């Protein structure tokens, strides 16, 4: 990777576990021998408000916050939260979206309108073609009876699609270090499921040709 820095942005809402996800990614990268800086931004100081985690990985990283338009990877834990971070994207950004909506009180009360998936896709397609919608929450509920395991599924997708030399064992070791002992095994299973999903994406991309 030379002296370049890999920028990973995680967007979600409070209570989804975006901070835990950023810690796992940072720990895995550190175990692989990289320098890592992590920063978090909170849009509201309560559960349910937007949370953005910045993870920067390289041989040497000096600042924790990702400059606008310089995210290499965006992982969005909620559909609408993807739109909050489009300013960090560029035509080469890999975007992984949890195909899952959490409706805020303003939408539930009818004051605001939640954008459709088609509207979100339209916005993203004007910026980058490297967008993957993953029904991670549905997989997590069906396979593990726990929607929070969507994050480890998305981690498996991320770990398979990115081009940084952080291996599967690094992510497994990071889960062991970050996650509570009683949840380690099930998170590893969710990580493996995410890898299997991403392999399907890779085969499709290789067949069609990434545009």
MARLO-238432 format. One line per field, with one value per residue (C-alpha): residue number from 1; residue in one letter; x, y, z. Coordinates in nm, 4 decimals, m for minus. Each point is the difference from the previous one (the first is absolute). Example, Ala and Ser with C-alpha at 12.3 -4.5 7.8 and 13.67 -1.06 7.14 Angstrom:
BEGIN
pos: c(1 / 2) $
code: c(A / S) $
x: c(1.2300 / 0.1370) $
y: c(m0.4500 / 0.3440) $
z: c(0.7800 / m0.0660) $
This chain:
BEGIN
pos: c(1 / 2 / 3 / 4 / 5 / 6 / 7 / 8 / 9 / 10 / 11 / 12 / 13 / 14 / 15 / 16 / 17 / 18 / 19 / 20 / 21 / 22 / 23 / 24 / 25 / 26 / 27 / 28 / 29 / 30 / 31 / 32 / 33 / 34 / 35 / 36 / 37 / 38 / 39 / 40 / 41 / 42 / 43 / 44 / 45 / 46 / 47 / 48 / 49 / 50 / 51 / 52 / 53 / 54 / 55 / 56 / 57 / 58 / 59 / 60 / 61 / 62 / 63 / 64 / 65 / 66 / 67 / 68 / 69 / 70 / 71 / 72 / 73 / 74 / 75 / 76 / 77 / 78 / 79 / 80 / 81 / 82 / 83 / 84 / 85 / 86 / 87 / 88 / 89 / 90 / 91 / 92 / 93 / 94 / 95 / 96 / 97 / 98 / 99 / 100 / 101 / 102 / 103 / 104 / 105 / 106 / 107 / 108 / 109 / 110 / 111 / 112 / 113 / 114 / 115 / 116 / 117 / 118 / 119 / 120 / 121 / 122 / 123 / 124 / 125 / 126 / 127 / 128 / 129 / 130 / 131 / 132 / 133 / 134 / 135 / 136 / 137 / 138 / 139 / 140 / 141 / 142 / 143 / 144 / 145 / 146 / 147 / 148 / 149 / 150 / 151 / 152 / 153 / 154 / 155 / 156 / 157 / 158 / 159 / 160 / 161 / 162 / 163 / 164 / 165 / 166 / 167 / 168 / 169 / 170 / 171 / 172 / 173 / 174 / 175 / 176 / 177 / 178 / 179 / 180 / 181 / 182 / 183 / 184 / 185 / 186 / 187 / 188 / 189 / 190 / 191 / 192 / 193 / 194 / 195 / 196 / 197 / 198 / 199 / 200 / 201 / 202 / 203 / 204 / 205 / 206 / 207 / 208 / 209 / 210 / 211) $
code: c(X / X / X / X / X / X / X / X / X / X / X / X / X / X / X / X / X / X / X / X / X / X / X / X / X / X / X / X / X / X / X / X / X / X / X / X / X / X / X / X / X / X / X / X / X / X / X / X / X / X / X / X / X / X / X / X / X / X / X / X / X / X / X / X / X / X / X / X / X / X / X / X / X / X / X / X / X / X / X / X / X / X / X / X / X / X / X / X / X / X / X / X / X / X / X / X / X / X / X / X / X / X / X / X / X / X / X / X / X / X / X / X / X / X / X / X / X / X / X / X / X / X / X / X / X / X / X / X / X / X / X / X / X / X / X / X / X / X / X / X / X / X / X / X / X / X / X / X / X / X / X / X / X / X / X / X / X / X / X / X / X / X / X / X / X / X / X / X / X / X / X / X / X / X / X / X / X / X / X / X / X / X / X / X / X / X / X / X / X / X / X / X / X / X / X / X / X / X / X / X / X / X / X / X / X / X / X / X / X / X / X) $
x: c(0.0000 / 0.3068 / m0.0491 / m0.3659 / m0.2788 / m0.3181 / m0.3049 / m0.3034 / m0.3143 / m0.2760 / m0.3377 / m0.2920 / m0.2238 / 0.0613 / m0.0511 / 0.0920 / 0.3572 / 0.1940 / 0.2633 / 0.0517 / 0.0331 / 0.2621 / 0.1939 / m0.0007 / 0.1242 / 0.2670 / 0.1140 / 0.0170 / 0.2073 / 0.2291 / 0.0503 / 0.0962 / 0.2759 / m0.1586 / m0.0135 / m0.3626 / m0.1884 / m0.3695 / m0.2380 / m0.3728 / m0.2594 / m0.3372 / m0.2884 / m0.2080 / 0.0942 / m0.2661 / m0.0837 / m0.1397 / 0.2013 / 0.2458 / 0.3463 / 0.2918 / 0.3233 / 0.3204 / 0.2707 / 0.3279 / 0.2558 / 0.3519 / 0.3715 / m0.0251 / m0.3211 / 0.0103 / m0.3647 / m0.3168 / m0.2573 / m0.0573 / 0.0009 / m0.3099 / m0.0102 / 0.2860 / m0.1767 / 0.1234 / m0.2748 / m0.3338 / m0.1941 / m0.3517 / m0.1899 / m0.3318 / m0.1420 / m0.0656 / 0.3275 / 0.1776 / m0.1250 / 0.1524 / 0.3509 / m0.0101 / 0.2393 / 0.2715 / m0.0428 / 0.1699 / m0.0290 / 0.2349 / m0.1693 / m0.1244 / m0.3386 / m0.1498 / m0.3540 / m0.2047 / m0.3353 / m0.1879 / m0.2055 / m0.0379 / m0.2742 / 0.0634 / m0.2812 / m0.0447 / m0.0845 / m0.2192 / m0.1983 / m0.0447 / 0.2033 / 0.2788 / 0.0228 / 0.2412 / 0.1747 / m0.0705 / 0.2764 / m0.0316 / 0.0641 / 0.3048 / 0.1302 / m0.0483 / 0.2074 / 0.2802 / 0.0119 / 0.0876 / 0.3092 / 0.1323 / m0.0917 / 0.1587 / m0.3110 / m0.1158 / m0.3315 / 0.0150 / m0.3124 / 0.2226 / m0.2705 / m0.2309 / 0.2798 / 0.0856 / m0.3584 / m0.0628 / 0.3322 / 0.0849 / m0.3192 / 0.1975 / m0.0096 / 0.3256 / 0.1907 / m0.0647 / 0.3178 / 0.2181 / m0.1650 / 0.0892 / 0.3538 / 0.0281 / m0.1105 / 0.2479 / 0.2868 / m0.0588 / m0.0478 / 0.2733 / 0.3537 / 0.1937 / 0.2248 / m0.2023 / m0.0748 / m0.2885 / 0.1940 / 0.0613 / m0.3745 / m0.0622 / 0.2663 / m0.1453 / m0.3446 / 0.1589 / 0.1561 / m0.2952 / m0.3172 / m0.1207 / 0.1070 / m0.3507 / m0.0602 / 0.3313 / m0.1046 / m0.3258 / 0.1715 / 0.2574 / m0.2830 / m0.1591 / 0.3377 / 0.0271 / m0.3526 / 0.0941 / 0.3016 / m0.2226 / m0.2382 / 0.2913 / 0.1400 / m0.3272 / 0.0478 / 0.3564 / m0.1070 / m0.2712 / 0.2451 / 0.2592 / m0.2606 / m0.1602 / 0.3118 / 0.0031 / m0.1024) $
y: c(0.0000 / 0.2254 / 0.3162 / 0.0381 / m0.0074 / m0.2067 / 0.1920 / m0.1903 / 0.1842 / m0.1714 / 0.1701 / m0.1007 / 0.1050 / m0.0255 / m0.3506 / m0.1789 / m0.0721 / 0.2109 / 0.0826 / m0.3700 / m0.0686 / 0.2728 / m0.1461 / m0.3469 / 0.1387 / 0.2088 / m0.2936 / m0.2337 / 0.2526 / 0.0522 / m0.3765 / 0.0001 / 0.2494 / 0.3281 / 0.3321 / 0.0905 / 0.3112 / 0.0003 / 0.2932 / 0.0217 / 0.2689 / m0.0003 / 0.1921 / m0.0309 / m0.0926 / m0.2632 / m0.3440 / 0.0194 / 0.3034 / m0.0227 / m0.1386 / 0.0107 / m0.1884 / 0.0750 / m0.2673 / 0.0893 / m0.2707 / 0.0238 / m0.0316 / 0.3297 / 0.1896 / 0.3489 / 0.1067 / m0.1984 / 0.1817 / m0.0786 / 0.3034 / 0.0561 / m0.2058 / m0.2231 / m0.3055 / m0.3196 / m0.2024 / 0.1016 / m0.2491 / 0.1209 / m0.1853 / 0.1597 / 0.1010 / 0.3702 / 0.0515 / m0.0705 / 0.3363 / 0.1844 / m0.0931 / 0.0399 / 0.2963 / m0.2453 / m0.2132 / 0.0162 / m0.2071 / m0.2664 / m0.0369 / m0.3473 / 0.0367 / m0.2852 / 0.0695 / m0.1921 / m0.0255 / 0.0923 / 0.3045 / 0.1501 / 0.2609 / 0.3054 / 0.1588 / 0.2757 / m0.2613 / m0.2068 / 0.3119 / 0.0968 / 0.3212 / m0.1256 / m0.2459 / m0.2916 / m0.0342 / m0.3144 / m0.2476 / 0.1003 / 0.3641 / m0.0982 / m0.2174 / 0.2882 / 0.2376 / m0.2514 / m0.1041 / 0.3573 / m0.0187 / m0.3567 / m0.3262 / m0.2068 / m0.0334 / m0.3206 / m0.0263 / m0.2857 / m0.1255 / m0.0525 / 0.0715 / m0.2596 / m0.2588 / 0.0828 / m0.0435 / m0.3186 / m0.1693 / 0.1268 / 0.1566 / 0.3186 / 0.3051 / 0.1370 / m0.2846 / 0.1815 / 0.1925 / m0.3114 / m0.1112 / 0.3372 / m0.0377 / m0.3289 / 0.1740 / 0.2809 / m0.2359 / m0.1890 / 0.2955 / 0.2395 / m0.0127 / 0.0540 / m0.2761 / m0.0734 / m0.3709 / m0.2079 / m0.1032 / 0.3663 / 0.0664 / m0.3133 / 0.1040 / 0.3527 / m0.1389 / m0.1987 / 0.3187 / 0.2376 / m0.2080 / m0.1379 / m0.3605 / m0.1487 / 0.1596 / m0.0844 / m0.3248 / 0.1313 / 0.3132 / m0.2177 / m0.1968 / 0.3261 / 0.1130 / m0.3251 / 0.0458 / 0.3496 / m0.1423 / m0.2530 / 0.2781 / 0.2090 / m0.2899 / 0.0049 / 0.3728 / m0.0598 / m0.2712 / 0.2282 / 0.2890 / m0.2176 / m0.1331 / 0.3326 / 0.2138 / 0.2763 / 0.3230) $
z: c(0.0000 / 0.0139 / 0.2009 / m0.0974 / 0.2561 / m0.0270 / 0.1221 / 0.1291 / 0.1069 / 0.2006 / 0.0164 / 0.2193 / 0.2838 / 0.3731 / 0.1345 / m0.3241 / 0.1048 / m0.2507 / 0.2637 / 0.0748 / m0.3718 / m0.0366 / 0.2949 / m0.1606 / m0.3332 / 0.1725 / 0.2141 / m0.3014 / m0.1941 / 0.2981 / 0.0317 / m0.3695 / 0.0785 / m0.1087 / 0.1810 / 0.0765 / 0.1098 / 0.0957 / 0.0460 / 0.0735 / m0.0675 / 0.1773 / m0.1547 / 0.3161 / 0.3524 / 0.0377 / m0.1278 / m0.3526 / m0.1128 / m0.2907 / 0.0750 / m0.2410 / 0.0664 / m0.1902 / m0.0303 / m0.1722 / m0.0716 / m0.1430 / 0.0638 / 0.1874 / 0.0718 / 0.1513 / 0.0368 / 0.0850 / m0.2132 / m0.3673 / m0.2344 / m0.2136 / m0.3226 / 0.1176 / 0.1447 / m0.1649 / 0.1640 / 0.1511 / 0.2111 / 0.0757 / 0.2705 / m0.0977 / m0.3386 / 0.0549 / 0.1857 / m0.3302 / m0.1277 / 0.2960 / m0.1101 / m0.3788 / 0.0305 / 0.1027 / m0.3138 / m0.3391 / m0.3212 / 0.1410 / 0.3399 / 0.0901 / 0.1719 / 0.2056 / 0.1184 / 0.2544 / m0.1797 / 0.3176 / 0.0992 / 0.3467 / m0.0108 / 0.2205 / 0.2036 / m0.2605 / m0.2635 / 0.2315 / 0.0899 / m0.3642 / 0.0239 / m0.2271 / m0.2910 / m0.0049 / m0.3391 / m0.2007 / m0.0756 / m0.3652 / 0.0902 / 0.2036 / m0.2846 / m0.2430 / 0.2142 / 0.0500 / m0.3666 / m0.0972 / 0.2221 / m0.0205 / m0.1704 / 0.2776 / 0.2171 / 0.1683 / 0.1846 / 0.2514 / 0.1845 / 0.3026 / 0.2586 / m0.1569 / m0.0025 / 0.3618 / 0.1172 / m0.1986 / 0.0723 / 0.3480 / 0.1428 / 0.0703 / m0.2276 / 0.1465 / m0.1648 / m0.3282 / 0.0798 / m0.0014 / m0.3236 / m0.1507 / 0.1379 / m0.1870 / m0.3199 / 0.0595 / 0.0811 / m0.3258 / m0.2358 / 0.1127 / m0.1380 / 0.3239 / 0.1316 / 0.3127 / 0.0115 / 0.1311 / 0.3097 / 0.0852 / 0.0061 / 0.2062 / 0.2505 / 0.0101 / 0.0830 / 0.2832 / 0.1373 / m0.0402 / 0.0449 / 0.3332 / 0.0504 / m0.0202 / m0.3425 / m0.1699 / m0.1706 / m0.1406 / m0.1320 / m0.1751 / m0.1603 / m0.1192 / m0.1365 / m0.1967 / m0.1374 / m0.1173 / m0.1814 / m0.1773 / m0.1085 / m0.1286 / m0.1999 / m0.1922 / m0.0640 / m0.1208 / m0.2428 / m0.1407 / m0.0355 / m0.1710 / m0.2416 / m0.0887 / 0.0239 / 0.2614 / m0.1696) $
